[in-house]
Structure formats: C-alpha cells, structure tokens
C-alpha cells in the first residue's frame, strides 16, 4: 500500500478531509505571505438522500465520482479537491480572485446539471449547490472553510442548484 493511499477517498479520488485541511492551512499561510488571492469552493450535491432512495447507493457513488471528475476538469490544475462529508466536496483555488472563483463554480454547476447518470435510457440528473469564499487579510483557514460552507448553505436555502459567494 502506498503512503498516499490513506489520504485519498477510494471512491472519488478526492483527498480525505484531514489531509485537505492540512493543504488548506498551508495554502492560507502561503497566500497571506505572498499576498495572493486564494478562493475556496464548497460543493454539495442537492437531495442526496432522495437520489439514494430513487436510484440506489451505487448509482449515487458513481455520480459523486463524476462530480469530482467534473470539478477537476473545471479546475484544470488550480488546486486540490477534498471530500469534506459524504456528499460535500471542497476545492482550493490558488491565485484565483473572487470573480474568477464564482465564474468557475457556475461553469462547473452547469456542467454537472447537464450530465446524465445511471443506465440509459432514462438515467437521472443531479444538481449541486456551491459556496464560494475568498481569503480575507489575516483570516485563518478555519474561517475560510466555514465561510465557504455557510455560502453553500445559503445556496441550498435559496432553492438549490445555485452558486452563492461570500
């Protein structure tokens, strides 16, 4: 077994939360020192339980893996992705301004909503709610993480399938 294996979710390929938070803490410190922007996305699949009930856990696991693939494609090497909770992911965007982060989140949200999952014909669609937060001067990494998650919660409360920026 490789030394890296325990740091990565075997189903999605995203970093597990403890390792992602280590990367985030380092990135926040580096961004403060270099005075570069750092943006964090909190991406949460909408109505996961309903999806599990309607389509089965295996189909939903496949959809979560596809979400990470869509996010990675949209990020194009801008930063790591972490699995924060069962159906919630975070993406760290190095040197990405708030406007750029919001546009990137919106593109990813639309890409994911357009995708079909499950066996053809039929299949199903899923949507995501996304919170976007950009590092403020002297802000600790935990506050940035909380701000992105709170923005995602606002997106869900506003009707889901949307992006909200702090």
C-alpha positions in Angstrom: 0.0 0.0 0.0 1.3 3.4 -0.9 2.0 6.1 1.7 -0.6 8.3 0.0 -3.5 5.8 0.0 -5.0 6.7 3.4 -5.1 10.4 2.3 -7.4 9.8 -0.7 -11.0 8.7 -0.9 -11.0 5.4 -2.8 -14.4 6.0 -4.3 -13.9 9.5 -5.7 -10.1 10.1 -5.8 -10.5 13.3 -3.7 -8.4 14.0 -0.7 -9.9 13.0 2.6 -10.8 15.9 4.9 -7.9 15.7 7.3 -5.3 15.9 4.5 -7.3 18.5 2.6 -7.4 20.7 5.7 -3.6 20.4 6.0 -3.2 21.5 2.4 -5.6 24.4 3.1 -3.8 25.5 6.2 -0.5 25.6 4.2 -2.1 27.4 1.3 -3.7 30.0 3.5 -0.3 30.7 5.2 1.4 30.9 1.8 -1.3 33.2 0.4 -1.0 35.6 3.3 2.8 35.8 2.9 2.7 36.2 -0.8 -0.4 38.4 -0.8 -2.1 36.3 -3.4 -5.8 35.5 -3.7 -7.0 32.2 -2.5 -10.5 31.0 -3.2 -12.3 28.0 -1.7 -15.4 26.3 -3.2 -17.8 24.2 -1.1 -19.7 21.9 -3.4 -22.7 19.9 -2.0 -24.9 17.6 -4.0 -28.5 18.5 -3.7 -31.0 16.0 -2.4 -28.6 13.1 -2.0 -30.9 11.0 0.2 -33.7 11.3 -2.4 -31.1 10.2 -5.0 -30.1 7.2 -2.9 -33.7 6.2 -2.4 -34.6 6.6 -6.1 -31.5 5.3 -7.9 -29.5 3.3 -5.3 -26.3 3.9 -3.5 -24.1 2.5 -6.2 -25.5 4.9 -8.8 -25.1 7.8 -6.4 -21.5 6.8 -5.7 -20.8 6.8 -9.4 -22.4 10.3 -9.6 -20.2 11.6 -6.7 -17.1 10.3 -8.5 -18.3 12.1 -11.7 -18.7 15.3 -9.7 -15.1 15.1 -8.7 -14.1 14.5 -12.3 -16.2 17.5 -13.5 -14.7 19.6 -10.7 -11.1 18.5 -11.6 -11.7 19.3 -15.3 -13.0 22.7 -14.4 -10.1 23.4 -12.0 -7.6 22.4 -14.6 -4.8 22.1 -12.0 -5.6 25.2 -10.0 -5.8 23.3 -6.7 -6.7 20.1 -4.8 -10.2 18.7 -4.1 -11.2 17.3 -0.8 -14.1 15.1 0.3 -15.4 17.0 3.3 -18.5 14.9 4.1 -20.5 12.2 2.4 -21.8 14.3 -0.5 -19.8 17.6 0.1 -16.5 18.5 -1.5 -14.2 21.5 -1.3 -11.9 22.8 -4.0 -8.9 25.0 -3.2 -8.2 27.6 -5.9 -4.7 29.0 -5.8 -4.3 32.6 -7.2 -8.0 32.8 -8.1 -9.9 36.0 -7.5 -13.4 36.0 -6.1 -14.9 36.8 -9.6 -12.9 34.1 -11.2 -13.9 31.6 -8.5 -17.6 32.4 -8.9 -17.4 32.0 -12.7 -15.6 28.7 -12.4 -18.2 27.5 -9.8 -21.0 28.5 -12.1 -19.5 26.7 -15.1 -19.0 23.5 -13.0 -22.5 23.7 -11.6 -24.0 23.9 -15.2 -21.8 21.1 -16.4 -22.8 18.8 -13.6 -26.5 19.6 -14.0 -26.4 18.8 -17.7 -24.9 15.3 -17.1 -27.0 12.1 -17.0 -26.2 9.3 -14.6 -27.4 5.7 -14.5 -28.4 3.3 -17.2 -29.7 4.5 -20.5 -32.5 5.1 -21.4 -33.7 7.2 -18.6 -30.9 7.9 -16.2 -31.1 10.9 -13.9 -29.8 14.3 -13.3 -28.3 15.8 -10.2 -27.7 19.4 -9.1 -25.2 21.0 -6.8 -25.2 24.0 -4.5 -21.8 25.8 -4.3 -20.5 28.3 -1.8 -17.5 30.5 -2.8 -15.3 32.3 -0.3 -12.1 34.1 -0.9 -9.4 34.6 1.8 -9.5 37.9 3.6 -6.4 39.6 5.1 -5.3 37.8 8.2 -8.2 35.3 8.0 -7.4 31.8 9.4 -8.0 28.8 7.3 -10.9 27.6 9.5 -12.8 30.8 9.0 -12.4 30.5 5.2 -13.7 26.9 5.3 -16.7 28.0 7.4 -17.4 30.9 5.1 -17.5 28.6 2.0 -19.7 26.1 3.8 -22.1 28.9 5.0 -22.3 30.3 1.5 -23.2 26.8 0.2 -25.9 26.5 2.9 -27.3 29.9 1.7 -27.4 28.5 -1.9 -29.4 25.5 -0.6 -31.8 27.7 1.4 -32.3 29.9 -1.7 -33.6 26.9 -3.7 -30.6 24.7 -4.5 -28.7 24.4 -7.8 -27.0 27.8 -7.5 -23.8 29.5 -6.5 -23.5 31.9 -3.6 -20.4 34.0 -2.9 -19.4 35.5 0.4 
